[in-house]
């Protein structure tokens, strides 16, 4: 059952509050046993909107997966096995977030900001046991979590220098702070990760005939363990993106895009920088340019590969995957725009 009420305090301020009641009856029949669970939850929600600011709160319930509940042991390899835990209970999450947006039309300048706080009770955590020979057995248990934080803030500006040129720019900053619980060989500890970054985009337009876009981003991640024998891990990446669109006479459009990503910390043997350049040449035809014949080439220099690093519990993982590289494609498309009223 879900009920919501709206309270209008004035023209720019309102409160929307609701309460959802949820009853769960779960019956799982396994080969070796039967699991019956009954739960009742009160899940409130509230949103306050005032003068361009929105504040929200919501409570949710998340059921553990069936693979985590089944009371059997699965041996994936001599070095890894997993045992389900039928005593797991649902986790309850509390979500707080805010949003702010303001735009000044006369100066064509805007600012935005948003953030959130997320916490869980009875969250599902992997309990690891590693023997001296490296063999690992895992199961899942319930533990209370700690809050995770996210925020971002940005500005954007539109400048029309004259009747021919138009310039747009945007700058954004963001940050995330995550706290993950680790349970390794019956030793409890926390993995704290702080990630922050900046992104700058600039777009120039000349008479809608030439468009140039360029962007640069930098991201830094710092992970700290509450274990004496775990070293801290820092990961920094940067990215550059550019695109150029030229609309020639006789309805010919040329477009070129470039994406460059760099990570200096990946292990030896991994590709640190990936540069992907793609281009296309199109001929527009039919009435109102509804038809288009295009020749495209993706990854012109045949360099595309997926490379990334991530931190997981007690390990640092460098991953490189083969992906779709250079190819050519010819396409013909027609737009059908039809608006009918009765």
C-alpha positions in Angstrom: 0.0 0.0 0.0 1.4 3.4 -1.0 0.0 6.7 0.0 1.3 10.2 -0.8 0.2 13.6 0.3 1.3 17.0 -1.1 1.5 20.1 1.1 1.8 23.4 -0.7 3.3 25.9 1.7 3.6 28.8 -0.8 4.0 29.3 -4.6 7.6 28.0 -4.6 7.6 25.5 -1.7 5.9 22.2 -1.4 6.3 19.0 0.6 5.4 15.6 -0.8 5.3 12.8 1.8 4.4 9.2 1.5 4.4 5.9 3.3 4.6 2.5 1.7 3.8 -0.7 3.7 5.3 -3.9 2.4 4.7 -7.5 3.5 6.8 -10.2 2.1 6.2 -14.0 2.4 9.0 -16.0 0.9 9.0 -19.7 0.3 12.2 -21.4 -1.1 12.2 -25.1 -1.6 15.8 -26.4 -1.9 16.9 -30.0 -2.4 18.0 -30.4 1.2 15.6 -28.1 3.0 12.8 -25.6 2.8 13.1 -21.9 3.7 10.0 -19.9 4.8 10.5 -16.2 5.7 7.9 -13.5 6.6 8.7 -9.8 6.8 6.8 -6.5 7.2 8.4 -3.1 6.4 7.4 0.5 6.7 9.0 2.5 3.8 8.6 6.3 4.1 9.4 8.8 1.4 9.6 12.6 1.6 10.5 15.3 -0.9 10.9 19.0 -0.3 11.0 21.4 -3.2 11.8 25.1 -2.7 13.4 27.8 -4.8 15.2 25.5 -7.2 16.3 23.1 -4.4 15.0 19.6 -4.0 15.6 17.4 -0.9 14.6 13.7 -1.0 14.6 10.8 1.4 13.6 7.2 0.5 13.8 3.8 2.3 14.1 0.6 0.2 14.3 -3.1 0.9 16.6 -5.4 -1.1 16.2 -9.2 -1.0 19.3 -11.4 -1.1 19.7 -13.4 -4.3 18.6 -17.0 -4.5 22.2 -18.1 -5.2 23.3 -16.6 -1.9 20.5 -18.3 0.0 20.7 -21.9 -1.3 22.4 -24.1 1.4 24.8 -25.9 -0.9 28.5 -25.6 -1.7 29.5 -25.1 -5.3 33.1 -25.9 -6.2 34.1 -23.8 -9.2 37.7 -25.0 -9.1 40.3 -26.5 -6.7 41.1 -23.0 -5.6 37.6 -21.5 -5.3 34.3 -22.6 -3.8 31.1 -20.8 -2.6 28.6 -21.9 0.1 25.1 -20.3 0.4 23.7 -18.9 3.6 19.9 -19.5 4.1 20.0 -17.3 7.2 20.4 -14.1 5.2 17.8 -11.4 5.8 16.8 -8.5 3.5 18.9 -5.4 3.6 17.3 -2.0 4.2 18.8 1.1 2.5 18.3 4.7 3.4 18.8 7.2 0.6 19.2 11.0 1.0 19.8 13.3 -1.9 19.6 16.9 -3.0 19.4 18.7 -6.3 19.9 22.3 -7.2 19.6 24.1 -10.5 19.7 27.8 -11.4 19.8 29.5 -14.8 20.1 33.2 -15.6 18.6 33.7 -19.0 19.8 37.2 -19.5 23.5 36.2 -19.1 22.9 32.7 -20.3 24.8 31.3 -17.3 23.8 28.4 -15.2 24.9 26.4 -12.2 23.9 23.0 -10.8 24.7 20.8 -7.9 23.6 17.4 -6.6 24.6 15.0 -3.9 23.5 11.9 -2.1 24.1 9.9 1.1 23.4 6.1 1.0 23.6 3.6 3.9 22.5 0.0 4.4 21.5 -2.1 7.3 22.0 -5.9 7.1 23.8 -5.5 3.8 25.1 -8.6 2.1 28.9 -9.0 2.6 31.2 -11.7 1.2 33.1 -13.6 3.9 36.4 -14.9 2.6 38.6 -17.7 4.0 41.9 -18.1 2.3 44.1 -21.1 3.2 47.9 -21.2 3.1 47.9 -22.9 -0.3 45.8 -20.1 -1.8 42.5 -22.0 -1.9 39.6 -19.7 -1.2 36.1 -20.5 0.2 33.4 -17.8 0.3 30.0 -17.3 1.8 27.6 -14.3 2.3 26.7 -12.8 5.7 24.7 -9.8 6.9 26.5 -6.7 8.3 25.5 -3.1 8.9 27.2 -0.7 6.4 28.6 2.8 6.7 27.3 5.8 4.7 28.6 6.4 1.2 28.7 10.0 -0.2 28.5 11.4 -3.7 28.5 15.0 -4.9 28.9 17.0 -8.0 28.8 20.7 -9.0 29.0 22.4 -12.3 28.6 25.6 -14.3 27.8 26.2 -17.9 27.8 29.3 -20.0 26.6 30.2 -23.5 28.3 33.0 -25.3 27.2 34.4 -28.6 30.1 36.5 -29.7 28.4 37.7 -32.9 25.8 36.7 -35.4 28.1 34.0 -36.9 29.8 32.5 -33.8 28.4 30.8 -30.8 30.5 29.4 -27.9 29.4 27.1 -25.1 31.4 25.9 -22.1 30.8 23.8 -19.1 32.9 22.8 -16.1 32.0 20.1 -13.6 33.6 18.7 -10.4 32.5 15.5 -8.7 33.5 13.3 -5.8 32.5 10.0 -4.3 33.4 8.4 -0.9 32.7 4.7 -0.5 33.1 2.6 2.6 33.2 -1.2 1.9 33.2 -3.8 4.6 35.7 -6.7 4.3 35.7 -10.0 6.2 38.8 -12.0 5.5 39.9 -15.0 7.6 37.6 -13.8 10.4 39.3 -10.4 10.5 36.9 -7.5 10.0 38.1 -4.3 8.3 37.0 -1.4 6.1 38.1 -0.4 2.6 37.6 3.4 2.1 37.8 4.8 -1.4 37.7 8.5 -2.3 37.3 9.4 -5.9 37.3 12.9 -7.4 37.6 14.5 -10.8 37.0 17.4 -13.0 35.6 17.7 -16.6 35.9 20.7 -18.9 33.9 20.9 -22.2 34.0 23.6 -24.9 31.8 23.8 -28.0 32.2 26.3 -30.8 29.7 26.8 -33.7 30.1 28.9 -36.8 26.9 29.5 -38.8 25.8 25.9 -38.1 28.3 24.9 -40.8 31.3 24.1 -38.6 31.0 22.7 -35.1 34.1 22.0 -32.9 33.9 20.2 -29.6 36.8 19.5 -27.2 36.8 18.1 -23.7 39.2 17.1 -21.0 38.7 15.1 -17.9 40.9 13.9 -15.0 39.9 11.3 -12.3 41.8 10.3 -9.2 40.9 7.4 -6.9 42.5 6.8 -3.5 41.8 3.6 -1.6 42.8 3.1 2.1 42.5 -0.2 4.0 42.1 -0.5 7.7 44.5 -3.4 7.8 48.1 -3.2 8.8 49.4 -5.3 5.9 47.4 -3.7 3.1 49.1 -0.9 1.3 47.1 2.1 0.0 46.3 2.2 -3.7 46.0 5.3 -5.9 44.7 5.3 -9.4 44.7 8.3 -11.8 43.2 8.5 -15.3 42.7 11.2 -17.8 40.7 11.4 -21.0 40.5 13.8 -24.0 37.7 13.9 -26.5 37.4 16.0 -29.7 35.0 16.2 -32.6 34.7 18.2 -35.7 31.6 18.5 -38.0 31.8 20.4 -41.3 28.7 20.9 -43.5 29.9 21.5 -47.0 27.7 22.8 -49.9 25.8 20.3 -51.9 24.6 18.7 -48.7 27.9 16.9 -47.8 28.6 16.4 -44.1 32.0 15.3 -42.8 32.4 14.3 -39.1 35.5 13.2 -37.2 35.6 12.1 -33.5 38.6 11.3 -31.3 38.6 9.6 -27.9 41.9 9.3 -25.9 42.1 7.6 -22.5 45.3 7.2 -20.4 46.1 5.3 -17.2 49.7 5.3 -16.2 49.3 2.9 -13.2 48.3 -0.3 -15.0 50.8 -3.1 -14.8 53.6 -3.7 -17.3 52.3 -5.4 -20.4 49.0 -3.5 -20.4 48.3 -0.7 -22.8 48.4 2.6 -20.9 47.0 4.9 -23.6 44.1 4.1 -26.0 43.4 6.5 -28.9 40.3 5.9 -31.0 39.6 8.1 -34.1 36.5 7.6 -36.2 35.3 9.5 -39.2 32.3 9.6 -41.6 31.3 11.3 -44.9 27.6 11.7 -45.5 25.4 12.9 -48.5 22.0 14.2 -47.6 19.2 13.8 -50.1 15.4 13.8 -50.6 13.1 16.5 -49.4 14.1 18.3 -46.2 17.2 16.1 -46.0 15.2 13.1 -44.9 17.5 10.7 -46.7 21.2 10.2 -45.9 23.9 8.0 -47.5 26.9 7.6 -45.2 30.4 6.0 -45.4 31.9 5.5 -41.9 35.1 4.2 -40.5 35.5 3.3 -36.9 38.9 3.2 -35.2 40.8 4.6 -38.1 44.2 3.7 -36.7 43.1 0.3 -35.4 44.1 0.9 -31.7 40.9 0.3 -29.8 41.3 -1.9 -26.7 39.5 -2.0 -23.3 41.9 -1.4 -20.4 41.0 -0.5 -16.8 42.0 -1.0 -13.2 39.7 -1.6 -10.3 40.1 -2.3 -6.5 38.1 -5.2 -5.1 38.4 -6.2 -1.4 42.0 -7.3 -1.0 43.1 -7.2 -4.6 44.1 -4.7 -7.4 42.9 -5.9 -10.8 44.1 -4.8 -14.2 41.9 -5.9 -17.0 42.5 -5.7 -20.7 39.8 -7.0 -23.2 39.9 -7.3 -26.9 37.2 -5.2 -28.4 35.8 -4.4 -31.9 38.6 -2.6 -33.8 38.7 -0.9 -37.2 35.8 -1.5 -39.6 34.1 0.3 -42.5 30.3 0.7 -42.9 28.0 2.1 -45.5 24.5 3.0 -44.4 21.4 4.6 -46.0 18.7 6.0 -43.7 15.4 7.7 -44.2 13.5 9.8 -41.7 9.7 9.5 -41.6 8.2 12.5 -39.9 4.4 12.3 -39.7 2.2 14.3 -37.3 -1.5 13.6 -37.4 -4.3 15.1 -35.3 -7.9 14.1 -34.8 
